[in-house]
Amino acid sequence: MIYKVLYQSDKVRDPRRETTETLYIEAASAVDARAKVEANTPYNIELVQELSGNFLDYEKQEPTFKLTEFPAK
C-alpha cells in the first residue's frame, strides 16, 4: 500500500498548519509506515493516511508526488 505522511520537520517547535509537509511511502500497514518514518527521520508525524483508488490517482497527478525510500536495515 502507499501512504501519505503529513509531518512537521522539527519536533521542538509547535506544529503549524502552514509548515506541514508531505511525503509518500510504500509500506505493509499504517503502523509500518509510521515506524519507517520515525526510524529514519527526525520528523514530527501528524497523520498517516492510506491512499488507494481515486485518492491515489489524484495524488499521483501532483508534481510533488514521489515515493520516499529508506535504506533497508
mmCIF file of the N, C-alpha and C atoms, coordinates in Angstrom:
data_MODEL
# 
_entry.id   MODEL 
# 
loop_
_atom_site.group_PDB 
_atom_site.id 
_atom_site.type_symbol 
_atom_site.label_atom_id 
_atom_site.label_alt_id 
_atom_site.label_comp_id 
_atom_site.label_asym_id 
_atom_site.label_entity_id 
_atom_site.label_seq_id 
_atom_site.pdbx_PDB_ins_code 
_atom_site.Cartn_x 
_atom_site.Cartn_y 
_atom_site.Cartn_z 
_atom_site.occupancy 
_atom_site.B_iso_or_equiv 
_atom_site.pdbx_formal_charge 
_atom_site.auth_seq_id 
_atom_site.auth_comp_id 
_atom_site.auth_asym_id 
_atom_site.auth_atom_id 
_atom_site.pdbx_PDB_model_num 
ATOM 1   N N  . MET A 1 1  ? 0.832  -1.181 0.000   1.00 0.00 ? 1  MET A N  1 
ATOM 2   C CA . MET A 1 1  ? 0.000  0.000  0.000   1.00 0.00 ? 1  MET A CA 1 
ATOM 3   C C  . MET A 1 1  ? 0.877  1.245  0.000   1.00 0.00 ? 1  MET A C  1 
ATOM 4   N N  . ILE A 1 2  ? 0.302  2.308  -0.473  1.00 0.00 ? 2  ILE A N  1 
ATOM 5   C CA . ILE A 1 2  ? 1.001  3.590  -0.452  1.00 0.00 ? 2  ILE A CA 1 
ATOM 6   C C  . ILE A 1 2  ? 0.323  4.474  0.583   1.00 0.00 ? 2  ILE A C  1 
ATOM 7   N N  . TYR A 1 3  ? 1.151  5.154  1.373   1.00 0.00 ? 3  TYR A N  1 
ATOM 8   C CA . TYR A 1 3  ? 0.655  6.013  2.441   1.00 0.00 ? 3  TYR A CA 1 
ATOM 9   C C  . TYR A 1 3  ? 1.164  7.427  2.265   1.00 0.00 ? 3  TYR A C  1 
ATOM 10  N N  . LYS A 1 4  ? 0.306  8.373  2.593   1.00 0.00 ? 4  LYS A N  1 
ATOM 11  C CA . LYS A 1 4  ? 0.656  9.787  2.604   1.00 0.00 ? 4  LYS A CA 1 
ATOM 12  C C  . LYS A 1 4  ? 0.928  10.148 4.061   1.00 0.00 ? 4  LYS A C  1 
ATOM 13  N N  . VAL A 1 5  ? 2.114  10.689 4.321   1.00 0.00 ? 5  VAL A N  1 
ATOM 14  C CA . VAL A 1 5  ? 2.509  11.037 5.687   1.00 0.00 ? 5  VAL A CA 1 
ATOM 15  C C  . VAL A 1 5  ? 2.619  12.554 5.782   1.00 0.00 ? 5  VAL A C  1 
ATOM 16  N N  . LEU A 1 6  ? 1.821  13.148 6.651   1.00 0.00 ? 6  LEU A N  1 
ATOM 17  C CA . LEU A 1 6  ? 1.887  14.581 6.911   1.00 0.00 ? 6  LEU A CA 1 
ATOM 18  C C  . LEU A 1 6  ? 2.746  14.781 8.145   1.00 0.00 ? 6  LEU A C  1 
ATOM 19  N N  . TYR A 1 7  ? 3.704  15.696 8.065   1.00 0.00 ? 7  TYR A N  1 
ATOM 20  C CA . TYR A 1 7  ? 4.645  15.845 9.168   1.00 0.00 ? 7  TYR A CA 1 
ATOM 21  C C  . TYR A 1 7  ? 5.151  17.274 9.300   1.00 0.00 ? 7  TYR A C  1 
ATOM 22  N N  . GLN A 1 8  ? 5.729  17.543 10.459  1.00 0.00 ? 8  GLN A N  1 
ATOM 23  C CA . GLN A 1 8  ? 6.476  18.769 10.719  1.00 0.00 ? 8  GLN A CA 1 
ATOM 24  C C  . GLN A 1 8  ? 7.946  18.362 10.709  1.00 0.00 ? 8  GLN A C  1 
ATOM 25  N N  . SER A 1 9  ? 8.805  19.182 10.147  1.00 0.00 ? 9  SER A N  1 
ATOM 26  C CA . SER A 1 9  ? 10.212 18.793 10.032  1.00 0.00 ? 9  SER A CA 1 
ATOM 27  C C  . SER A 1 9  ? 10.982 18.922 11.340  1.00 0.00 ? 9  SER A C  1 
ATOM 28  N N  . ASP A 1 10 ? 10.340 19.469 12.374  1.00 0.00 ? 10 ASP A N  1 
ATOM 29  C CA . ASP A 1 10 ? 11.030 19.694 13.639  1.00 0.00 ? 10 ASP A CA 1 
ATOM 30  C C  . ASP A 1 10 ? 10.128 19.288 14.798  1.00 0.00 ? 10 ASP A C  1 
ATOM 31  N N  . LYS A 1 11 ? 10.629 18.465 15.706  1.00 0.00 ? 11 LYS A N  1 
ATOM 32  C CA . LYS A 1 11 ? 9.836  18.043 16.869  1.00 0.00 ? 11 LYS A CA 1 
ATOM 33  C C  . LYS A 1 11 ? 9.839  19.076 17.985  1.00 0.00 ? 11 LYS A C  1 
ATOM 34  N N  . VAL A 1 12 ? 10.739 20.050 17.925  1.00 0.00 ? 12 VAL A N  1 
ATOM 35  C CA . VAL A 1 12 ? 10.876 21.021 19.005  1.00 0.00 ? 12 VAL A CA 1 
ATOM 36  C C  . VAL A 1 12 ? 9.826  22.126 18.915  1.00 0.00 ? 12 VAL A C  1 
ATOM 37  N N  . ARG A 1 13 ? 9.559  22.605 17.717  1.00 0.00 ? 13 ARG A N  1 
ATOM 38  C CA . ARG A 1 13 ? 8.596  23.695 17.528  1.00 0.00 ? 13 ARG A CA 1 
ATOM 39  C C  . ARG A 1 13 ? 7.165  23.172 17.570  1.00 0.00 ? 13 ARG A C  1 
ATOM 40  N N  . ASP A 1 14 ? 6.252  24.051 17.949  1.00 0.00 ? 14 ASP A N  1 
ATOM 41  C CA . ASP A 1 14 ? 4.836  23.707 17.932  1.00 0.00 ? 14 ASP A CA 1 
ATOM 42  C C  . ASP A 1 14 ? 4.370  23.516 16.490  1.00 0.00 ? 14 ASP A C  1 
ATOM 43  N N  . PRO A 1 15 ? 3.558  22.501 16.236  1.00 0.00 ? 15 PRO A N  1 
ATOM 44  C CA . PRO A 1 15 ? 3.061  22.272 14.880  1.00 0.00 ? 15 PRO A CA 1 
ATOM 45  C C  . PRO A 1 15 ? 2.198  23.439 14.400  1.00 0.00 ? 15 PRO A C  1 
ATOM 46  N N  . ARG A 1 16 ? 2.386  23.809 13.127  1.00 0.00 ? 16 ARG A N  1 
ATOM 47  C CA . ARG A 1 16 ? 1.578  24.829 12.488  1.00 0.00 ? 16 ARG A CA 1 
ATOM 48  C C  . ARG A 1 16 ? 1.155  24.312 11.125  1.00 0.00 ? 16 ARG A C  1 
ATOM 49  N N  . ARG A 1 17 ? -0.085 24.536 10.793  1.00 0.00 ? 17 ARG A N  1 
ATOM 50  C CA . ARG A 1 17 ? -0.611 24.050 9.522   1.00 0.00 ? 17 ARG A CA 1 
ATOM 51  C C  . ARG A 1 17 ? 0.220  24.548 8.340   1.00 0.00 ? 17 ARG A C  1 
ATOM 52  N N  . GLU A 1 18 ? 0.692  25.778 8.436   1.00 0.00 ? 18 GLU A N  1 
ATOM 53  C CA . GLU A 1 18 ? 1.442  26.382 7.334   1.00 0.00 ? 18 GLU A CA 1 
ATOM 54  C C  . GLU A 1 18 ? 2.777  25.695 7.075   1.00 0.00 ? 18 GLU A C  1 
ATOM 55  N N  . THR A 1 19 ? 3.298  24.985 8.050   1.00 0.00 ? 19 THR A N  1 
ATOM 56  C CA . THR A 1 19 ? 4.603  24.340 7.877   1.00 0.00 ? 19 THR A CA 1 
ATOM 57  C C  . THR A 1 19 ? 4.495  22.827 7.721   1.00 0.00 ? 19 THR A C  1 
ATOM 58  N N  . THR A 1 20 ? 3.285  22.313 7.572   1.00 0.00 ? 20 THR A N  1 
ATOM 59  C CA . THR A 1 20 ? 3.097  20.876 7.375   1.00 0.00 ? 20 THR A CA 1 
ATOM 60  C C  . THR A 1 20 ? 3.628  20.472 6.004   1.00 0.00 ? 20 THR A C  1 
ATOM 61  N N  . GLU A 1 21 ? 4.388  19.392 5.980   1.00 0.00 ? 21 GLU A N  1 
ATOM 62  C CA . GLU A 1 21 ? 4.945  18.871 4.736   1.00 0.00 ? 21 GLU A CA 1 
ATOM 63  C C  . GLU A 1 21 ? 4.413  17.462 4.509   1.00 0.00 ? 21 GLU A C  1 
ATOM 64  N N  . THR A 1 22 ? 4.633  16.946 3.299   1.00 0.00 ? 22 THR A N  1 
ATOM 65  C CA . THR A 1 22 ? 4.085  15.646 2.915   1.00 0.00 ? 22 THR A CA 1 
ATOM 66  C C  . THR A 1 22 ? 5.156  14.768 2.294   1.00 0.00 ? 22 THR A C  1 
ATOM 67  N N  . LEU A 1 23 ? 5.096  13.481 2.620   1.00 0.00 ? 23 LEU A N  1 
ATOM 68  C CA . LEU A 1 23 ? 5.891  12.506 1.889   1.00 0.00 ? 23 LEU A CA 1 
ATOM 69  C C  . LEU A 1 23 ? 5.017  11.287 1.642   1.00 0.00 ? 23 LEU A C  1 
ATOM 70  N N  . TYR A 1 24 ? 5.398  10.513 0.650   1.00 0.00 ? 24 TYR A N  1 
ATOM 71  C CA . TYR A 1 24 ? 4.656  9.311  0.275   1.00 0.00 ? 24 TYR A CA 1 
ATOM 72  C C  . TYR A 1 24 ? 5.583  8.124  0.463   1.00 0.00 ? 24 TYR A C  1 
ATOM 73  N N  . ILE A 1 25 ? 5.031  7.046  1.026   1.00 0.00 ? 25 ILE A N  1 
ATOM 74  C CA . ILE A 1 25 ? 5.854  5.880  1.328   1.00 0.00 ? 25 ILE A CA 1 
ATOM 75  C C  . ILE A 1 25 ? 5.053  4.605  1.070   1.00 0.00 ? 25 ILE A C  1 
ATOM 76  N N  . GLU A 1 26 ? 5.752  3.581  0.615   1.00 0.00 ? 26 GLU A N  1 
ATOM 77  C CA . GLU A 1 26 ? 5.119  2.279  0.431   1.00 0.00 ? 26 GLU A CA 1 
ATOM 78  C C  . GLU A 1 26 ? 5.431  1.441  1.659   1.00 0.00 ? 26 GLU A C  1 
ATOM 79  N N  . ALA A 1 27 ? 4.392  0.847  2.250   1.00 0.00 ? 27 ALA A N  1 
ATOM 80  C CA . ALA A 1 27 ? 4.553  0.044  3.458   1.00 0.00 ? 27 ALA A CA 1 
ATOM 81  C C  . ALA A 1 27 ? 3.424  -0.968 3.547   1.00 0.00 ? 27 ALA A C  1 
ATOM 82  N N  . ALA A 1 28 ? 3.602  -1.947 4.426   1.00 0.00 ? 28 ALA A N  1 
ATOM 83  C CA . ALA A 1 28 ? 2.610  -3.006 4.600   1.00 0.00 ? 28 ALA A CA 1 
ATOM 84  C C  . ALA A 1 28 ? 1.371  -2.520 5.342   1.00 0.00 ? 28 ALA A C  1 
ATOM 85  N N  . SER A 1 29 ? 1.545  -1.535 6.236   1.00 0.00 ? 29 SER A N  1 
ATOM 86  C CA . SER A 1 29 ? 0.420  -1.010 7.012   1.00 0.00 ? 29 SER A CA 1 
ATOM 87  C C  . SER A 1 29 ? 0.750  0.411  7.448   1.00 0.00 ? 29 SER A C  1 
ATOM 88  N N  . ALA A 1 30 ? -0.243 1.102  8.007   1.00 0.00 ? 30 ALA A N  1 
ATOM 89  C CA . ALA A 1 30 ? -0.022 2.459  8.511   1.00 0.00 ? 30 ALA A CA 1 
ATOM 90  C C  . ALA A 1 30 ? 0.974  2.445  9.661   1.00 0.00 ? 30 ALA A C  1 
ATOM 91  N N  . VAL A 1 31 ? 0.916  1.417  10.482  1.00 0.00 ? 31 VAL A N  1 
ATOM 92  C CA . VAL A 1 31 ? 1.849  1.290  11.604  1.00 0.00 ? 31 VAL A CA 1 
ATOM 93  C C  . VAL A 1 31 ? 3.271  1.110  11.079  1.00 0.00 ? 31 VAL A C  1 
ATOM 94  N N  . ASP A 1 32 ? 3.429  0.300  10.055  1.00 0.00 ? 32 ASP A N  1 
ATOM 95  C CA . ASP A 1 32 ? 4.739  0.089  9.445   1.00 0.00 ? 32 ASP A CA 1 
ATOM 96  C C  . ASP A 1 32 ? 5.258  1.378  8.807   1.00 0.00 ? 32 ASP A C  1 
ATOM 97  N N  . ALA A 1 33 ? 4.386  2.118  8.140   1.00 0.00 ? 33 ALA A N  1 
ATOM 98  C CA . ALA A 1 33 ? 4.779  3.390  7.519   1.00 0.00 ? 33 ALA A CA 1 
ATOM 99  C C  . ALA A 1 33 ? 5.266  4.370  8.579   1.00 0.00 ? 33 ALA A C  1 
ATOM 100 N N  . ARG A 1 34 ? 4.523  4.480  9.670   1.00 0.00 ? 34 ARG A N  1 
ATOM 101 C CA . ARG A 1 34 ? 4.923  5.386  10.762  1.00 0.00 ? 34 ARG A CA 1 
ATOM 102 C C  . ARG A 1 34 ? 6.269  4.958  11.344  1.00 0.00 ? 34 ARG A C  1 
ATOM 103 N N  . ALA A 1 35 ? 6.449  3.661  11.543  1.00 0.00 ? 35 ALA A N  1 
ATOM 104 C CA . ALA A 1 35 ? 7.700  3.151  12.117  1.00 0.00 ? 35 ALA A CA 1 
ATOM 105 C C  . ALA A 1 35 ? 8.890  3.449  11.206  1.00 0.00 ? 35 ALA A C  1 
ATOM 106 N N  . LYS A 1 36 ? 8.712  3.291  9.894   1.00 0.00 ? 36 LYS A N  1 
ATOM 107 C CA . LYS A 1 36 ? 9.792  3.570  8.949   1.00 0.00 ? 36 LYS A CA 1 
ATOM 108 C C  . LYS A 1 36 ? 10.195 5.040  8.989   1.00 0.00 ? 36 LYS A C  1 
ATOM 109 N N  . VAL A 1 37 ? 9.208  5.926  9.008   1.00 0.00 ? 37 VAL A N  1 
ATOM 110 C CA . VAL A 1 37 ? 9.499  7.356  9.023   1.00 0.00 ? 37 VAL A CA 1 
ATOM 111 C C  . VAL A 1 37 ? 10.157 7.739  10.346  1.00 0.00 ? 37 VAL A C  1 
ATOM 112 N N  . GLU A 1 38 ? 9.636  7.242  11.455  1.00 0.00 ? 38 GLU A N  1 
ATOM 113 C CA . GLU A 1 38 ? 10.209 7.573  12.765  1.00 0.00 ? 38 GLU A CA 1 
ATOM 114 C C  . GLU A 1 38 ? 11.641 7.055  12.903  1.00 0.00 ? 38 GLU A C  1 
ATOM 115 N N  . ALA A 1 39 ? 11.938 5.899  12.325  1.00 0.00 ? 39 ALA A N  1 
ATOM 116 C CA . ALA A 1 39 ? 13.275 5.310  12.443  1.00 0.00 ? 39 ALA A CA 1 
ATOM 117 C C  . ALA A 1 39 ? 14.315 6.019  11.575  1.00 0.00 ? 39 ALA A C  1 
ATOM 118 N N  . ASN A 1 40 ? 13.857 6.693  10.526  1.00 0.00 ? 40 ASN A N  1 
ATOM 119 C CA . ASN A 1 40 ? 14.794 7.263  9.562   1.00 0.00 ? 40 ASN A CA 1 
ATOM 120 C C  . ASN A 1 40 ? 14.805 8.786  9.480   1.00 0.00 ? 40 ASN A C  1 
ATOM 121 N N  . THR A 1 41 ? 13.948 9.454  10.245  1.00 0.00 ? 41 THR A N  1 
ATOM 122 C CA . THR A 1 41 ? 13.880 10.914 10.173  1.00 0.00 ? 41 THR A CA 1 
ATOM 123 C C  . THR A 1 41 ? 13.669 11.506 11.563  1.00 0.00 ? 41 THR A C  1 
ATOM 124 N N  . PRO A 1 42 ? 13.917 12.805 11.712  1.00 0.00 ? 42 PRO A N  1 
ATOM 125 C CA . PRO A 1 42 ? 13.614 13.485 12.974  1.00 0.00 ? 42 PRO A CA 1 
ATOM 126 C C  . PRO A 1 42 ? 12.226 14.140 12.940  1.00 0.00 ? 42 PRO A C  1 
ATOM 127 N N  . TYR A 1 43 ? 11.362 13.738 12.029  1.00 0.00 ? 43 TYR A N  1 
ATOM 128 C CA . TYR A 1 43 ? 10.075 14.397 11.808  1.00 0.00 ? 43 TYR A CA 1 
ATOM 129 C C  . TYR A 1 43 ? 9.070  14.141 12.924  1.00 0.00 ? 43 TYR A C  1 
ATOM 130 N N  . ASN A 1 44 ? 8.191  15.121 13.098  1.00 0.00 ? 44 ASN A N  1 
ATOM 131 C CA . ASN A 1 44 ? 7.049  15.013 13.996  1.00 0.00 ? 44 ASN A CA 1 
ATOM 132 C C  . ASN A 1 44 ? 5.850  14.639 13.116  1.00 0.00 ? 44 ASN A C  1 
ATOM 133 N N  . ILE A 1 45 ? 5.433  13.390 13.166  1.00 0.00 ? 45 ILE A N  1 
ATOM 134 C CA . ILE A 1 45 ? 4.372  12.895 12.283  1.00 0.00 ? 45 ILE A CA 1 
ATOM 135 C C  . ILE A 1 45 ? 3.014  13.327 12.807  1.00 0.00 ? 45 ILE A C  1 
ATOM 136 N N  . GLU A 1 46 ? 2.229  13.918 11.923  1.00 0.00 ? 46 GLU A N  1 
ATOM 137 C CA . GLU A 1 46 ? 0.879  14.357 12.274  1.00 0.00 ? 46 GLU A CA 1 
ATOM 138 C C  . GLU A 1 46 ? -0.175 13.333 11.877  1.00 0.00 ? 46 GLU A C  1 
ATOM 139 N N  . LEU A 1 47 ? -0.034 12.778 10.665  1.00 0.00 ? 47 LEU A N  1 
ATOM 140 C CA . LEU A 1 47 ? -1.068 11.886 10.142  1.00 0.00 ? 47 LEU A CA 1 
ATOM 141 C C  . LEU A 1 47 ? -0.464 10.925 9.136   1.00 0.00 ? 47 LEU A C  1 
ATOM 142 N N  . VAL A 1 48 ? -0.909 9.681  9.172   1.00 0.00 ? 48 VAL A N  1 
ATOM 143 C CA . VAL A 1 48 ? -0.549 8.678  8.165   1.00 0.00 ? 48 VAL A CA 1 
ATOM 144 C C  . VAL A 1 48 ? -1.859 8.238  7.529   1.00 0.00 ? 48 VAL A C  1 
ATOM 145 N N  . GLN A 1 49 ? -1.978 8.460  6.220   1.00 0.00 ? 49 GLN A N  1 
ATOM 146 C CA . GLN A 1 49 ? -3.228 8.197  5.514   1.00 0.00 ? 49 GLN A CA 1 
ATOM 147 C C  . GLN A 1 49 ? -2.992 7.231  4.363   1.00 0.00 ? 49 GLN A C  1 
ATOM 148 N N  . GLU A 1 50 ? -3.760 6.153  4.332   1.00 0.00 ? 50 GLU A N  1 
ATOM 149 C CA . GLU A 1 50 ? -3.664 5.183  3.234   1.00 0.00 ? 50 GLU A CA 1 
ATOM 150 C C  . GLU A 1 50 ? -4.260 5.789  1.968   1.00 0.00 ? 50 GLU A C  1 
ATOM 151 N N  . LEU A 1 51 ? -3.567 5.586  0.857   1.00 0.00 ? 51 LEU A N  1 
ATOM 152 C CA . LEU A 1 51 ? -4.061 6.062  -0.428  1.00 0.00 ? 51 LEU A CA 1 
ATOM 153 C C  . LEU A 1 51 ? -4.356 4.876  -1.324  1.00 0.00 ? 51 LEU A C  1 
ATOM 154 N N  . SER A 1 52 ? -5.535 4.860  -1.917  1.00 0.00 ? 52 SER A N  1 
ATOM 155 C CA . SER A 1 52 ? -5.893 3.817  -2.870  1.00 0.00 ? 52 SER A CA 1 
ATOM 156 C C  . SER A 1 52 ? -6.971 4.349  -3.801  1.00 0.00 ? 52 SER A C  1 
ATOM 157 N N  . GLY A 1 53 ? -7.165 3.665  -4.890  1.00 0.00 ? 53 GLY A N  1 
ATOM 158 C CA . GLY A 1 53 ? -8.218 4.026  -5.836  1.00 0.00 ? 53 GLY A CA 1 
ATOM 159 C C  . GLY A 1 53 ? -8.084 5.448  -6.362  1.00 0.00 ? 53 GLY A C  1 
ATOM 160 N N  . ASN A 1 54 ? -9.213 6.172  -6.371  1.00 0.00 ? 54 ASN A N  1 
ATOM 161 C CA . ASN A 1 54 ? -9.237 7.535  -6.890  1.00 0.00 ? 54 ASN A CA 1 
ATOM 162 C C  . ASN A 1 54 ? -8.359 8.486  -6.090  1.00 0.00 ? 54 ASN A C  1 
ATOM 163 N N  . PHE A 1 55 ? -8.228 8.241  -4.781  1.00 0.00 ? 55 PHE A N  1 
ATOM 164 C CA . PHE A 1 55 ? -7.392 9.101  -3.944  1.00 0.00 ? 55 PHE A CA 1 
ATOM 165 C C  . PHE A 1 55 ? -5.927 9.003  -4.387  1.00 0.00 ? 55 PHE A C  1 
ATOM 166 N N  . LEU A 1 56 ? -5.470 7.782  -4.663  1.00 0.00 ? 56 LEU A N  1 
ATOM 167 C CA . LEU A 1 56 ? -4.096 7.580  -5.119  1.00 0.00 ? 56 LEU A CA 1 
ATOM 168 C C  . LEU A 1 56 ? -3.904 8.190  -6.504  1.00 0.00 ? 56 LEU A C  1 
ATOM 169 N N  . ASP A 1 57 ? -4.872 7.986  -7.391  1.00 0.00 ? 57 ASP A N  1 
ATOM 170 C CA . ASP A 1 57 ? -4.786 8.559  -8.734  1.00 0.00 ? 57 ASP A CA 1 
ATOM 171 C C  . ASP A 1 57 ? -4.685 10.081 -8.680  1.00 0.00 ? 57 ASP A C  1 
ATOM 172 N N  . TYR A 1 58 ? -5.449 10.693 -7.794  1.00 0.00 ? 58 TYR A N  1 
ATOM 173 C CA . TYR A 1 58 ? -5.423 12.149 -7.638  1.00 0.00 ? 58 TYR A CA 1 
ATOM 174 C C  . TYR A 1 58 ? -4.047 12.608 -7.149  1.00 0.00 ? 58 TYR A C  1 
ATOM 175 N N  . GLU A 1 59 ? -3.515 11.951 -6.144  1.00 0.00 ? 59 GLU A N  1 
ATOM 176 C CA . GLU A 1 59 ? -2.210 12.335 -5.586  1.00 0.00 ? 59 GLU A CA 1 
ATOM 177 C C  . GLU A 1 59 ? -1.097 12.153 -6.616  1.00 0.00 ? 59 GLU A C  1 
ATOM 178 N N  . LYS A 1 60 ? -1.196 11.148 -7.450  1.00 0.00 ? 60 LYS A N  1 
ATOM 179 C CA . LYS A 1 60 ? -0.167 10.909 -8.470  1.00 0.00 ? 60 LYS A CA 1 
ATOM 180 C C  . LYS A 1 60 ? -0.107 12.039 -9.493  1.00 0.00 ? 60 LYS A C  1 
ATOM 181 N N  . GLN A 1 61 ? -1.170 12.811 -9.625  1.00 0.00 ? 61 GLN A N  1 
ATOM 182 C CA . GLN A 1 61 ? -1.187 13.935 -10.556 1.00 0.00 ? 61 GLN A CA 1 
ATOM 183 C C  . GLN A 1 61 ? -0.420 15.141 -10.022 1.00 0.00 ? 61 GLN A C  1 
ATOM 184 N N  . GLU A 1 62 ? -0.152 15.172 -8.722  1.00 0.00 ? 62 GLU A N  1 
ATOM 185 C CA . GLU A 1 62 ? 0.583  16.278 -8.118  1.00 0.00 ? 62 GLU A CA 1 
ATOM 186 C C  . GLU A 1 62 ? 2.033  16.244 -8.595  1.00 0.00 ? 62 GLU A C  1 
ATOM 187 N N  . PRO A 1 63 ? 2.613  17.389 -8.915  1.00 0.00 ? 63 PRO A N  1 
ATOM 188 C CA . PRO A 1 63 ? 4.016  17.407 -9.353  1.00 0.00 ? 63 PRO A CA 1 
ATOM 189 C C  . PRO A 1 63 ? 4.992  16.989 -8.250  1.00 0.00 ? 63 PRO A C  1 
ATOM 190 N N  . THR A 1 64 ? 4.568  17.075 -6.999  1.00 0.00 ? 64 THR A N  1 
ATOM 191 C CA . THR A 1 64 ? 5.449  16.712 -5.882  1.00 0.00 ? 64 THR A CA 1 
ATOM 192 C C  . THR A 1 64 ? 5.346  15.239 -5.495  1.00 0.00 ? 64 THR A C  1 
ATOM 193 N N  . PHE A 1 65 ? 4.516  14.472 -6.193  1.00 0.00 ? 65 PHE A N  1 
ATOM 194 C CA . PHE A 1 65 ? 4.347  13.058 -5.846  1.00 0.00 ? 65 PHE A CA 1 
ATOM 195 C C  . PHE A 1 65 ? 5.606  12.282 -6.195  1.00 0.00 ? 65 PHE A C  1 
ATOM 196 N N  . LYS A 1 66 ? 6.225  11.702 -5.179  1.00 0.00 ? 66 LYS A N  1 
ATOM 197 C CA . LYS A 1 66 ? 7.410  10.860 -5.348  1.00 0.00 ? 66 LYS A CA 1 
ATOM 198 C C  . LYS A 1 66 ? 7.485  9.952  -4.136  1.00 0.00 ? 66 LYS A C  1 
ATOM 199 N N  . LEU A 1 67 ? 7.639  8.653  -4.367  1.00 0.00 ? 67 LEU A N  1 
ATOM 200 C CA . LEU A 1 67 ? 7.744  7.718  -3.256  1.00 0.00 ? 67 LEU A CA 1 
ATOM 201 C C  . LEU A 1 67 ? 9.095  7.889  -2.568  1.00 0.00 ? 67 LEU A C  1 
ATOM 202 N N  . THR A 1 68 ? 9.060  8.020  -1.258  1.00 0.00 ? 68 THR A N  1 
ATOM 203 C CA . THR A 1 68 ? 10.274 8.120  -0.457  1.00 0.00 ? 68 THR A CA 1 
ATOM 204 C C  . THR A 1 68 ? 10.718 6.715  -0.095  1.00 0.00 ? 68 THR A C  1 
ATOM 205 N N  . GLU A 1 69 ? 11.992 6.430  -0.298  1.00 0.00 ? 69 GLU A N  1 
ATOM 206 C CA . GLU A 1 69 ? 12.530 5.124  0.040   1.00 0.00 ? 69 GLU A CA 1 
ATOM 207 C C  . GLU A 1 69 ? 13.607 5.307  1.105   1.00 0.00 ? 69 GLU A C  1 
ATOM 208 N N  . PHE A 1 70 ? 13.555 4.468  2.103   1.00 0.00 ? 70 PHE A N  1 
ATOM 209 C CA . PHE A 1 70 ? 14.556 4.483  3.174   1.00 0.00 ? 70 PHE A CA 1 
ATOM 210 C C  . PHE A 1 70 ? 15.438 3.265  3.020   1.00 0.00 ? 70 PHE A C  1 
ATOM 211 N N  . PRO A 1 71 ? 16.698 3.357  3.428   1.00 0.00 ? 71 PRO A N  1 
ATOM 212 C CA . PRO A 1 71 ? 17.591 2.192  3.324   1.00 0.00 ? 71 PRO A CA 1 
ATOM 213 C C  . PRO A 1 71 ? 17.094 1.032  4.177   1.00 0.00 ? 71 PRO A C  1 
ATOM 214 N N  . ALA A 1 72 ? 17.259 -0.162 3.684   1.00 0.00 ? 72 ALA A N  1 
ATOM 215 C CA . ALA A 1 72 ? 16.860 -1.364 4.436   1.00 0.00 ? 72 ALA A CA 1 
ATOM 216 C C  . ALA A 1 72 ? 17.787 -1.530 5.633   1.00 0.00 ? 72 ALA A C  1 
ATOM 217 N N  . LYS A 1 73 ? 17.199 -1.994 6.726   1.00 0.00 ? 73 LYS A N  1 
ATOM 218 C CA . LYS A 1 73 ? 18.003 -2.182 7.941   1.00 0.00 ? 73 LYS A CA 1 
ATOM 219 C C  . LYS A 1 73 ? 18.136 -3.635 8.264   1.00 0.00 ? 73 LYS A C  1 
# 
